[in-house]
Amino acid sequence: MSFKQIATFDNYLLANMTLGMLEENNINCHLKDENIVTIDPLLNPAVGGIKLMVFETQEERARELIKEAETAYLDELVCPYCGGKGLMAEEKINSPKTFWGVLKNKILYGQTSLYSKFYRCKTCKSQLNELPAAFD
């Protein structure tokens, strides 16, 4: 059996909720490095977080389920700026093509590609770097 990493978490609650959702949908998966991150959160950057590992042949379906769950959750959130309901996630991956760009990222951030995720209100198009509190 060959497993592939499809997500990384720094929070064991979210990792286990995602794992449970996938297992309910008959996806063969497990968490890697959960215990070490849970016992000593300071080791999280050293081990690369809690990794969600999925059986290779079920990877596409697992990604679809995670995306559907995230979309449903974001549709229920209220924008703190306009009060409109519904947010959308936007992801950006910065992978420089030049040697100097790769070197800069490696020295400054410890990795060659940079990943960022932010959220945008569907109504007023305001950008949020973090999700607003779901419960007020």
ROGUTOR-960364 format. One record per atom (N, C-alpha, C): residue in one letter; x negated, y negated, z negated. Coordinates in pm, 1 decimal, padded with zeros to 6 digits. Example, Ala and Ser with C-alpha at 12.3 -4.5 7.8 and 13.67 -1.06 7.14 Angstrom:
<atoms>
  resn         u         v         w
     A  -01319.0   00569.0  -00780.0
     A  -01230.0   00450.0  -00780.0
     A  -01320.0   00330.0  -00780.0
     S  -01285.0   00225.0  -00708.0
     S  -01367.0   00106.0  -00714.0
     S  -01290.0  -00003.0  -00787.0
</atoms>
This chain:
<atoms>
  resn         u         v         w
     M  -00083.3   00118.1   00000.0
     M   00000.0   00000.0   00000.0
     M  -00087.5  -00123.9   00000.0
     S  -00054.9  -00218.1   00083.6
     S  -00130.2  -00341.1   00092.8
     S  -00039.9  -00459.0   00055.0
     F  -00087.6  -00539.1  -00039.3
     F  -00011.3  -00655.0  -00085.0
     F  -00077.1  -00782.5  -00036.4
     K   00005.4  -00887.2  -00020.7
     K  -00043.3  -01016.0   00026.2
     K   00007.1  -01124.9  -00068.0
     Q  -00077.8  -01220.8  -00098.7
     Q  -00039.3  -01331.6  -00185.9
     Q   00045.5  -01429.2  -00106.8
     I   00164.0  -01463.8  -00160.6
     I   00249.4  -01559.5  -00090.2
     I   00276.4  -01686.2  -00169.8
     A   00243.2  -01685.6  -00300.6
     A   00265.9  -01804.8  -00381.9
     A   00173.3  -01803.1  -00502.3
     T   00149.0  -01922.8  -00556.8
     T   00067.8  -01938.1  -00676.3
     T   00142.2  -02027.7  -00774.3
     F   00137.8  -01990.9  -00900.8
     F   00208.1  -02065.8  -01004.1
     F   00113.3  -02099.1  -01118.5
     D   00137.1  -02211.3  -01184.7
     D   00064.1  -02242.1  -01306.9
     D   00154.8  -02227.4  -01428.6
     N   00277.8  -02185.2  -01404.1
     N   00377.5  -02170.2  -01509.0
     N   00433.5  -02028.4  -01503.5
     Y   00417.9  -01953.0  -01611.7
     Y   00462.0  -01814.0  -01609.3
     Y   00613.3  -01800.2  -01602.5
     L   00688.5  -01899.6  -01650.0
     L   00834.6  -01891.1  -01642.2
     L   00882.0  -01893.5  -01497.2
     L   00833.5  -01989.1  -01421.7
     L   00871.5  -01998.1  -01280.3
     L   00823.0  -01876.4  -01202.6
     A   00703.3  -01828.8  -01235.7
     A   00650.1  -01710.2  -01168.6
     A   00740.3  -01589.2  -01193.0
     N   00783.0  -01570.3  -01317.5
     N   00868.2  -01455.2  -01349.4
     N   01009.5  -01470.2  -01295.2
     M   01060.4  -01592.5  -01289.0
     M   01193.0  -01613.2  -01228.6
     M   01188.9  -01578.0  -01079.9
     T   01082.5  -01619.9  -01011.4
     T   01067.5  -01589.3  -00869.3
     T   01050.1  -01439.2  -00848.5
     L   00968.0  -01377.3  -00932.0
     L   00948.1  -01232.4  -00925.2
     L   01081.4  -01159.3  -00943.0
     G   01159.0  -01199.7  -01042.2
     G   01288.5  -01136.4  -01066.7
     G   01384.0  -01150.2  -00949.6
     M   01387.0  -01268.9  -00889.3
     M   01474.4  -01291.2  -00774.2
     M   01435.6  -01198.7  -00659.0
     L   01305.0  -01185.6  -00634.7
     L   01260.0  -01099.2  -00525.1
     L   01289.7  -00952.0  -00555.9
     E   01267.2  -00910.3  -00679.2
     E   01294.8  -00771.0  -00716.4
     E   01443.2  -00738.5  -00704.7
     E   01530.8  -00834.9  -00736.9
     E   01675.7  -00814.3  -00721.3
     E   01713.7  -00792.7  -00574.9
     N   01632.3  -00845.6  -00485.3
     N   01657.0  -00830.7  -00342.2
     N   01571.4  -00719.9  -00280.9
     N   01528.1  -00625.7  -00366.3
     N   01453.1  -00506.3  -00323.8
     N   01322.2  -00538.0  -00252.2
     I   01254.1  -00642.5  -00297.5
     I   01122.3  -00676.1  -00245.0
     I   01019.2  -00615.1  -00339.2
     N   00925.6  -00539.1  -00284.9
     N   00820.0  -00475.7  -00364.0
     N   00712.2  -00580.5  -00392.4
     C   00703.2  -00627.0  -00519.7
     C   00611.2  -00734.3  -00553.3
     C   00563.1  -00723.3  -00697.8
     H   00457.7  -00798.4  -00729.2
     H   00407.9  -00805.1  -00866.3
     H   00329.6  -00935.4  -00884.7
     L   00302.1  -00969.0  -01012.3
     L   00223.9  -01087.8  -01044.0
     L   00082.1  -01047.6  -01078.7
     K  -00012.7  -01122.7  -01027.4
     K  -00153.4  -01097.5  -01053.7
     K  -00207.2  -01212.7  -01140.3
     D  -00288.0  -01180.8  -01238.8
     D  -00350.0  -01277.4  -01330.1
     D  -00249.5  -01348.1  -01420.8
     E  -00132.0  -01289.3  -01438.4
     E  -00031.2  -01350.0  -01526.0
     E  -00077.7  -01350.9  -01671.2
     N  -00132.0  -01239.4  -01716.7
     N  -00170.0  -01230.3  -01857.6
     N  -00280.2  -01328.2  -01894.9
     I  -00382.2  -01339.0  -01813.8
     I  -00494.0  -01427.1  -01848.0
     I  -00451.0  -01573.6  -01850.8
     V  -00365.7  -01615.2  -01757.8
     V  -00318.8  -01754.0  -01754.6
     V  -00223.4  -01780.6  -01870.5
     T  -00141.3  -01682.7  -01906.9
     T  -00047.4  -01698.7  -02017.0
     T  -00121.2  -01705.9  -02150.9
     I  -00221.8  -01622.6  -02169.3
     I  -00296.5  -01620.2  -02294.3
     I  -00383.3  -01745.1  -02310.4
     D  -00451.4  -01786.6  -02204.4
     D  -00538.3  -01904.3  -02210.5
     D  -00514.6  -01992.0  -02087.7
     P  -00422.0  -02088.6  -02096.8
     P  -00390.3  -02174.0  -01982.1
     P  -00509.7  -02253.7  -01929.2
     L  -00612.4  -02273.6  -02010.2
     L  -00730.7  -02346.3  -01963.2
     L  -00807.1  -02268.7  -01856.3
     L  -00783.1  -02138.0  -01848.2
     L  -00848.8  -02056.9  -01745.6
     L  -00774.1  -02059.0  -01612.1
     N  -00659.7  -02125.3  -01608.9
     N  -00578.2  -02130.6  -01487.3
     N  -00658.7  -02175.3  -01364.9
     P  -00732.8  -02287.4  -01370.8
     P  -00810.1  -02326.7  -01251.8
     P  -00919.4  -02226.1  -01215.1
     A  -00974.4  -02159.1  -01315.7
     A  -01084.1  -02064.8  -01288.6
     A  -01036.1  -01941.7  -01212.7
     V  -00916.2  -01892.6  -01244.2
     V  -00866.2  -01771.9  -01177.6
     V  -00775.0  -01804.6  -01059.7
     G  -00738.6  -01931.5  -01044.5
     G  -00654.0  -01969.7  -00931.1
     G  -00506.6  -01954.7  -00956.5
     G  -00465.8  -01954.0  -01082.8
     G  -00323.8  -01947.2  -01116.4
     G  -00267.6  -01805.9  -01112.5
     I  -00137.9  -01797.7  -01139.2
     I  -00065.4  -01670.9  -01133.1
     I  -00026.1  -01648.9  -00988.0
     K  -00065.9  -01536.5  -00933.1
     K  -00043.1  -01509.7  -00791.2
     K   00073.2  -01413.2  -00773.1
     L   00164.6  -01449.1  -00684.0
     L   00276.1  -01361.4  -00648.9
     L   00232.8  -01278.4  -00529.2
     M   00222.8  -01148.7  -00551.8
     M   00178.3  -01054.9  -00448.7
     M   00299.5  -00977.8  -00396.1
     V   00312.1  -00970.0  -00263.0
     V   00426.2  -00904.4  -00199.0
     V   00374.3  -00800.6  -00100.3
     F   00445.6  -00689.2  -00091.9
     F   00411.5  -00585.4   00004.6
     F   00411.8  -00647.2   00144.0
     E   00306.9  -00620.4   00221.1
     E   00285.7  -00685.2   00351.1
     E   00407.0  -00681.8   00444.2
     T   00473.4  -00569.0   00452.3
     T   00585.4  -00556.8   00546.3
     T   00707.5  -00636.4   00501.7
     Q   00709.9  -00681.2   00374.9
     Q   00824.0  -00757.0   00323.0
     Q   00792.2  -00905.3   00304.7
     E   00676.7  -00947.8   00350.9
     E   00633.2  -01086.6   00331.2
     E   00730.3  -01188.3   00390.6
     E   00771.3  -01168.5   00513.9
     E   00858.8  -01264.9   00580.7
     E   00991.0  -01280.1   00506.6
     R   01051.7  -01169.1   00467.6
     R   01178.9  -01173.8   00394.7
     R   01161.7  -01242.2   00258.9
     A   01050.6  -01216.1   00190.5
     A   01023.8  -01278.4   00060.9
     A   01011.8  -01429.5   00075.7
     R   00940.8  -01472.9   00178.3
     R   00926.0  -01617.8   00201.7
     R   01061.6  -01682.0   00230.5
     E   01146.0  -01613.6   00308.6
     E   01280.1  -01665.0   00338.9
     E   01362.4  -01680.5   00211.6
     L   01357.8  -01580.4   00123.6
     L   01434.5  -01585.5  -00000.9
     L   01388.1  -01700.4  -00090.5
     I   01257.5  -01719.3  -00100.0
     I   01204.2  -01827.7  -00182.0
     I   01246.0  -01962.7  -00124.7
     K   01238.5  -01976.4   00006.3
     K   01277.5  -02101.7   00072.3
     K   01426.8  -02130.4   00052.6
     E   01510.9  -02027.6   00066.2
     E   01655.2  -02044.7   00045.0
     E   01685.8  -02088.8  -00097.3
     A   01618.7  -02028.2  -00195.2
     A   01640.7  -02063.5  -00335.5
     A   01596.7  -02207.3  -00362.5
     E   01482.6  -02246.2  -00306.9
     E   01434.1  -02383.0  -00327.0
     E   01529.0  -02484.1  -00263.3
     T   01576.3  -02455.8  -00143.4
     T   01668.5  -02545.9  -00074.4
     T   01798.6  -02561.5  -00152.2
     A   01852.8  -02451.7  -00202.6
     A   01976.2  -02456.9  -00281.1
     A   01956.1  -02539.4  -00407.9
     Y   01842.2  -02523.9  -00472.9
     Y   01812.3  -02600.7  -00593.6
     Y   01799.2  -02749.9  -00562.3
     L   01725.7  -02782.8  -00455.6
     L   01705.2  -02923.1  -00420.0
     L   01834.2  -02991.8  -00377.8
     D   01926.5  -02916.8  -00318.6
     D   02055.0  -02974.5  -00277.3
     D   02138.5  -03020.9  -00396.2
     E   02111.9  -02967.7  -00514.9
     E   02188.5  -03003.0  -00634.3
     E   02128.9  -03120.2  -00712.6
     L   02005.4  -03157.9  -00683.0
     L   01939.9  -03265.1  -00758.3
     L   01986.4  -03402.6  -00711.8
     V   01984.2  -03498.1  -00805.7
     V   02027.7  -03634.5  -00777.9
     V   01905.7  -03725.1  -00768.8
     C   01904.5  -03809.8  -00667.5
     C   01794.3  -03904.7  -00647.4
     C   01795.9  -04009.3  -00759.7
     P   01681.2  -04033.8  -00823.9
     P   01677.7  -04133.8  -00930.7
     P   01686.4  -04277.9  -00879.0
     Y   01667.9  -04298.6  -00748.8
     Y   01671.0  -04433.5  -00692.6
     Y   01810.5  -04475.2  -00646.6
     C   01877.2  -04388.7  -00571.1
     C   02007.0  -04427.3  -00515.1
     C   02124.3  -04350.6  -00575.0
     G   02096.0  -04244.0  -00648.0
     G   02203.5  -04163.7  -00706.5
     G   02264.1  -04065.2  -00608.4
     G   02210.6  -04058.6  -00487.8
     G   02261.0  -03964.7  -00387.8
     G   02221.6  -03822.0  -00421.5
     K   02301.8  -03728.1  -00378.1
     K   02277.0  -03587.5  -00408.5
     K   02201.4  -03522.0  -00293.5
     G   02096.7  -03451.1  -00328.5
     G   02022.8  -03374.0  -00229.5
     G   01884.6  -03428.3  -00199.0
     L   01784.6  -03342.4  -00215.9
     L   01646.8  -03374.1  -00182.2
     L   01596.1  -03270.2  -00083.4
     M   01489.5  -03304.0  -00013.4
     M   01425.7  -03206.9   00074.8
     M   01275.7  -03205.8   00045.4
     A   01215.3  -03089.5   00058.1
     A   01071.9  -03074.3   00031.9
     A   00994.4  -03099.5   00159.4
     E   00879.9  -03166.5   00144.5
     E   00789.8  -03190.6   00256.6
     E   00650.8  -03146.4   00214.0
     E   00587.7  -03064.4   00296.6
     E   00455.3  -03011.7   00265.7
     E   00354.7  -03064.0   00365.8
     K   00231.8  -03084.2   00317.5
     K   00125.7  -03133.1   00404.1
     K  -00001.3  -03054.0   00374.1
     I  -00066.0  -03004.0   00478.1
     I  -00192.5  -02933.0   00464.3
     I  -00297.9  -03010.2   00543.1
     N  -00400.8  -03054.9   00472.9
     N  -00508.9  -03130.2   00535.3
     N  -00627.4  -03036.1   00551.3
     S  -00648.7  -02988.8   00672.8
     S  -00761.4  -02900.7   00704.5
     S  -00851.9  -02971.7   00803.7
     P  -00958.1  -03038.0   00754.9
     P  -01047.1  -03111.0   00846.0
     P  -01114.7  -03017.4   00945.7
     K  -01139.7  -03068.3   01062.8
     K  -01203.3  -02989.5   01169.6
     K  -01354.9  -03009.5   01174.4
     T  -01400.6  -03122.7   01120.5
     T  -01543.8  -03152.4   01127.6
     T  -01617.9  -03097.1   01006.4
     F  -01746.5  -03076.0   01023.1
     F  -01830.9  -03027.2   00914.4
     F  -01827.1  -03122.6   00796.5
     W  -01835.1  -03254.9   00823.8
     W  -01839.9  -03354.0   00716.6
     W  -01707.7  -03361.6   00641.6
     G  -01597.9  -03344.7   00711.5
     G  -01467.0  -03344.0   00645.8
     G  -01451.7  -03224.4   00552.9
     V  -01494.1  -03108.6   00600.0
     V  -01488.9  -02986.8   00518.7
     V  -01580.5  -03001.5   00398.1
     L  -01699.6  -03053.6   00418.9
     L  -01796.3  -03072.0   00309.8
     L  -01742.8  -03169.6   00204.9
     K  -01683.1  -03280.2   00251.4
     K  -01625.5  -03378.9   00158.9
     K  -01518.9  -03314.0   00070.9
     N  -01425.9  -03238.8   00131.7
     N  -01320.6  -03172.0   00055.0
     N  -01378.9  -03070.8  -00042.3
     K  -01480.0  -02998.1   00000.8
     K  -01541.9  -02895.9  -00084.8
     K  -01608.6  -02960.8  -00206.2
     I  -01679.5  -03072.0  -00184.5
     I  -01748.7  -03140.0  -00294.3
     I  -01649.1  -03209.4  -00387.9
     L  -01554.3  -03282.9  -00332.0
     L  -01462.7  -03360.9  -00414.8
     L  -01352.3  -03278.3  -00480.4
     Y  -01301.7  -03176.3  -00409.0
     Y  -01184.8  -03103.9  -00457.5
     Y  -01209.4  -02955.4  -00483.1
     G  -01325.2  -02904.6  -00441.6
     G  -01356.2  -02764.1  -00465.4
     G  -01293.0  -02668.4  -00366.5
     Q  -01232.6  -02720.2  -00260.6
     Q  -01170.6  -02635.6  -00158.2
     Q  -01180.9  -02704.5  -00023.2
     T  -01171.7  -02627.1   00082.7
     T  -01189.4  -02684.3   00215.8
     T  -01061.8  -02746.6   00270.4
     S  -00945.3  -02694.4   00234.0
     S  -00817.3  -02749.5   00279.1
     S  -00741.3  -02803.7   00158.9
     L  -00669.8  -02912.6   00180.7
     L  -00591.2  -02973.3   00074.2
     L  -00443.3  -02956.0   00103.0
     Y  -00368.8  -02912.4   00003.2
     Y  -00225.5  -02890.7   00015.6
     Y  -00154.3  -02989.8  -00075.4
     S  -00054.3  -03056.7  -00023.3
     S   00026.9  -03145.6  -00106.8
     S   00174.3  -03123.7  -00072.9
     K   00256.5  -03144.0  -00175.3
     K   00400.1  -03126.1  -00158.1
     K   00469.4  -03240.9  -00230.3
     F   00565.0  -03302.2  -00161.5
     F   00644.4  -03405.7  -00223.6
     F   00787.8  -03389.2  -00177.8
     Y   00875.5  -03470.8  -00230.9
     Y   01018.8  -03456.6  -00206.0
     Y   01074.0  -03588.7  -00154.6
     R   01176.2  -03579.4  -00069.7
     R   01236.5  -03697.9  -00010.6
     R   01387.9  -03690.1  -00026.3
     C   01447.4  -03803.3  -00064.5
     C   01592.6  -03811.4  -00078.8
     C   01656.6  -03805.2   00059.3
     K   01762.9  -03727.5   00071.9
     K   01832.0  -03716.4   00200.2
     K   01911.9  -03841.9   00232.2
     T   01947.1  -03920.0   00129.4
     T   02029.7  -04038.6   00149.1
     T   01946.1  -04162.8   00177.2
     C   01858.1  -04199.5   00081.8
     C   01782.5  -04324.9   00095.7
     C   01641.2  -04305.4   00149.1
     K   01599.5  -04181.9   00168.8
     K   01467.3  -04146.8   00223.5
     K   01350.7  -04185.6   00132.0
     S   01378.2  -04211.9   00003.9
     S   01271.2  -04242.9  -00091.3
     S   01186.8  -04119.0  -00115.5
     Q   01056.4  -04141.1  -00133.5
     Q   00964.7  -04029.3  -00159.2
     Q   00943.9  -04014.0  -00309.7
     L   00950.8  -03888.9  -00357.8
     L   00925.7  -03857.1  -00497.9
     L   00808.7  -03760.3  -00503.7
     N   00710.2  -03789.7  -00587.9
     N   00596.4  -03700.4  -00601.9
     N   00627.3  -03582.8  -00692.7
     E   00725.1  -03599.6  -00780.9
     E   00769.1  -03492.6  -00870.4
     E   00919.7  -03484.1  -00866.6
     L   00971.1  -03368.5  -00899.7
     L   01116.0  -03351.5  -00904.6
     L   01173.9  -03425.7  -01024.4
     P   01290.2  -03488.9  -01006.9
     P   01356.0  -03552.2  -01121.9
     P   01409.2  -03444.5  -01216.2
     A   01433.5  -03480.4  -01339.7
     A   01488.8  -03386.2  -01436.4
     A   01626.1  -03338.8  -01388.3
     A   01647.3  -03209.0  -01393.9
     A   01774.0  -03153.2  -01347.0
     A   01885.6  -03177.1  -01448.1
     F   01848.4  -03189.1  -01573.5
     F   01948.1  -03207.1  -01679.1
     F   01919.7  -03335.7  -01753.8
     D   02014.7  -03426.4  -01754.4
     D   01998.5  -03552.4  -01828.2
     D   02091.3  -03558.7  -01946.0
</atoms>
